[in-house]
Amino acid sequence: MAEILVLVEHTGEDVKKVTGELLTLARKFGEPAAVWAGPGSAGGQARLAEFGAVKVYVADGPEFDDYVVAPKAELLAALVAAASPAAVLVPSTAEGREIGGRLAIKTGSGVLTDAVAVEEGLLAEQSNFGGAIIVKSRVRTGAPIIAIRPNSGPAEPAPGAAEIVPFSVEISDAAKTAHITERVVAERGERPELTEASIVVSGGRGVGSGENFPLIEKLADSLGAAVGASRAATDAGWYPHQFQVGQTGKTVSPQLYLAVGISGAIQHRAGMQTAKTIMVINKDAEAPIFELADFGVVGDLFNVVPQLTEEIQKRSDG
Ligand SMILES: Cc1cc2nc3c(=O)[nH]c(=O)nc-3n(C[C@H](O)[C@H](O)[C@H](O)COP(=O)(O)OP(=O)(O)OC[C@H]3O[C@@H](n4cnc5c(N)ncnc54)[C@H](O)[C@@H]3O)c2cc1C
């Protein structure tokens, strides 16, 4: 069976959730072979084995940590030449998409980004214009490179050997032109990362002010969710821009998305409409967001949200 290369997203030894999702998907199409760039593979190996990686190609040179995406694209290109995989899967994050694009140039293969599903025959599905158009595409040249959105599918455990295969590659000088001078880890509370969270609770203009945003945070915390916001809320300075969901913000595909006081503009939908279940709280029954909702409450959020939070807390305490 041909290999499916999966680029591992990790911070040090910590393997990101999306990697489990990609390995799960890769198992459908061939033998999942993880690709680990940079140090930390020994600590991450067990996690890769848990999701069925048959082998782990490890290139642990310092250049993968010292320079931005180019060395990873060169590593993958060398692996494509050496292993002739049936496909290469990368996370559709800002970094993953750039690596995918660079890899496509190097290998002469086609690349598809922002896929939300991959079907039989490596047919990738993309959801465009706020979900109004579903596009299905297949790469016709070379080993397909597909960038998959985090949270698009489950991460299902299945044991794999995750045999470490050291792989050395000479990184070109051209790939070392953009040097990383400093890494500052953003302060994060207990909440999950927005793009990785299984549940996201977002607040919009209806929340009324930054002082009211703790209402949204409390609801999120009762569910173990991440907090998001519409652009109206971030532009008003009520919540930091890094939490904006939408076309010009983050794209999320959680199992559950709660939109609170958000009207459902197409630019907002573009970032959340692939959520598996969508719940809406809005006082206007005509708000377009209800078109997407699996479950909606027409009501004043200042009345509904505290009651909902209290009820969820009671259940989780009991
Ligand atoms: C190029 C471009 C890019 C953009 N990118 C993004 C993006 O990435 N993300 C994004 O979100 N937007 C984006 N926008 C902006 C987008 O068009 C909308 O303006 C924005 O999403 C509106 O945010 P909102 O739904 O919070 O506010 P509104 O549209 O004002 O909706 C507020 C909602 O709250 C409800 N409400 C009010 N009070 C209450 C209450 N007490 N209880 C319950 N409900 C209440 C109202 O009924 C209304 O439906 C972009 C726009 C452009 C032009």
The ligand as an SDF file (V2000), in Angstrom:
LIG
                    3D

 53 58  0  0  0  0  0  0  0  0999 V2000
  -14.1100   42.5060    3.5920 C   0  0  0  0  0  0  0  0  0  0  0  0
  -14.8700   42.2020    4.8430 C   0  0  0  0  0  0  0  0  0  0  0  0
  -14.4160   41.2270    5.6970 C   0  0  0  0  0  0  0  0  0  0  0  0
  -15.1070   40.9180    6.8470 C   0  0  0  0  0  0  0  0  0  0  0  0
  -14.6570   39.9140    7.6800 N   0  0  0  0  0  0  0  0  0  0  0  0
  -15.3940   39.5700    8.7400 C   0  0  0  0  0  0  0  0  0  0  0  0
  -14.9870   38.4960    9.5890 C   0  0  0  0  0  0  0  0  0  0  0  0
  -13.9320   37.8880    9.4150 O   0  0  0  0  0  0  0  0  0  0  0  0
  -15.7820   38.1580   10.6250 N   0  0  0  0  0  0  0  0  0  0  0  0
  -16.9700   38.8050   10.9040 C   0  0  0  0  0  0  0  0  0  0  0  0
  -17.6430   38.4360   11.8810 O   0  0  0  0  0  0  0  0  0  0  0  0
  -17.3590   39.8270   10.1290 N   0  0  0  0  0  0  0  0  0  0  0  0
  -16.5930   40.2280    9.0710 C   0  0  0  0  0  0  0  0  0  0  0  0
  -17.0050   41.2940    8.3280 N   0  0  0  0  0  0  0  0  0  0  0  0
  -18.1110   42.1250    8.8220 C   0  0  0  0  0  0  0  0  0  0  0  0
  -19.4780   41.5590    8.5210 C   0  0  0  0  0  0  0  0  0  0  0  0
  -19.9060   42.0090    7.2430 O   0  0  0  0  0  0  0  0  0  0  0  0
  -20.5070   42.0370    9.5710 C   0  0  0  0  0  0  0  0  0  0  0  0
  -20.5000   43.4340    9.6230 O   0  0  0  0  0  0  0  0  0  0  0  0
  -20.2390   41.5110   10.9660 C   0  0  0  0  0  0  0  0  0  0  0  0
  -20.0540   40.1030   10.9270 O   0  0  0  0  0  0  0  0  0  0  0  0
  -21.4200   41.8350   11.8690 C   0  0  0  0  0  0  0  0  0  0  0  0
  -21.1500   41.3820   13.1670 O   0  0  0  0  0  0  0  0  0  0  0  0
  -22.3450   41.0290   14.1310 P   0  0  0  0  0  0  0  0  0  0  0  0
  -23.1510   39.9410   13.5630 O   0  0  0  0  0  0  0  0  0  0  0  0
  -21.7720   40.8550   15.4850 O   0  0  0  0  0  0  0  0  0  0  0  0
  -23.1610   42.4180   14.1770 O   0  0  0  0  0  0  0  0  0  0  0  0
  -24.6150   42.7880   13.5790 P   0  0  0  0  0  0  0  0  0  0  0  0
  -24.6840   42.4270   12.1290 O   0  0  0  0  0  0  0  0  0  0  0  0
  -24.8420   44.1840   13.9720 O   0  0  0  0  0  0  0  0  0  0  0  0
  -25.5630   41.8030   14.3390 O   0  0  0  0  0  0  0  0  0  0  0  0
  -25.8220   41.8860   15.7030 C   0  0  0  0  0  0  0  0  0  0  0  0
  -26.9100   40.8860   16.0260 C   0  0  0  0  0  0  0  0  0  0  0  0
  -27.1220   40.8700   17.4070 O   0  0  0  0  0  0  0  0  0  0  0  0
  -28.4980   40.7390   17.6520 C   0  0  0  0  0  0  0  0  0  0  0  0
  -28.7600   41.3010   18.9700 N   0  0  0  0  0  0  0  0  0  0  0  0
  -28.6550   42.5990   19.3670 C   0  0  0  0  0  0  0  0  0  0  0  0
  -28.9170   42.7110   20.6700 N   0  0  0  0  0  0  0  0  0  0  0  0
  -29.2050   41.4700   21.1320 C   0  0  0  0  0  0  0  0  0  0  0  0
  -29.5860   40.9420   22.3940 C   0  0  0  0  0  0  0  0  0  0  0  0
  -29.6820   41.7260   23.4780 N   0  0  0  0  0  0  0  0  0  0  0  0
  -29.8280   39.6090   22.4780 N   0  0  0  0  0  0  0  0  0  0  0  0
  -29.7320   38.7970   21.4070 C   0  0  0  0  0  0  0  0  0  0  0  0
  -29.3670   39.2440   20.1760 N   0  0  0  0  0  0  0  0  0  0  0  0
  -29.1230   40.5770   20.0460 C   0  0  0  0  0  0  0  0  0  0  0  0
  -29.1670   41.4990   16.5340 C   0  0  0  0  0  0  0  0  0  0  0  0
  -30.4890   41.0210   16.3300 O   0  0  0  0  0  0  0  0  0  0  0  0
  -28.2590   41.2060   15.3590 C   0  0  0  0  0  0  0  0  0  0  0  0
  -28.7010   40.0700   14.6330 O   0  0  0  0  0  0  0  0  0  0  0  0
  -16.3030   41.6140    7.1690 C   0  0  0  0  0  0  0  0  0  0  0  0
  -16.7730   42.6090    6.2930 C   0  0  0  0  0  0  0  0  0  0  0  0
  -16.0670   42.9060    5.1520 C   0  0  0  0  0  0  0  0  0  0  0  0
  -16.5960   43.9580    4.2320 C   0  0  0  0  0  0  0  0  0  0  0  0
  1  2  1  0
  2  3  1  0
  2 52  2  0
  3  4  2  0
  4  5  1  0
  4 50  1  0
  5  6  2  0
  6  7  1  0
  6 13  1  0
  7  8  2  0
  7  9  1  0
  9 10  1  0
 10 11  2  0
 10 12  1  0
 12 13  2  0
 13 14  1  0
 14 15  1  0
 14 50  1  0
 15 16  1  0
 16 17  1  0
 16 18  1  0
 18 19  1  0
 18 20  1  0
 20 21  1  0
 20 22  1  0
 22 23  1  0
 23 24  1  0
 24 25  2  0
 24 26  1  0
 24 27  1  0
 27 28  1  0
 28 29  2  0
 28 30  1  0
 28 31  1  0
 31 32  1  0
 32 33  1  0
 33 34  1  0
 33 48  1  0
 34 35  1  0
 35 36  1  0
 35 46  1  0
 36 37  1  0
 36 45  1  0
 37 38  2  0
 38 39  1  0
 39 40  1  0
 39 45  2  0
 40 41  1  0
 40 42  2  0
 42 43  1  0
 43 44  2  0
 44 45  1  0
 46 47  1  0
 46 48  1  0
 48 49  1  0
 50 51  2  0
 51 52  1  0
 52 53  1  0
M  END
$$$$
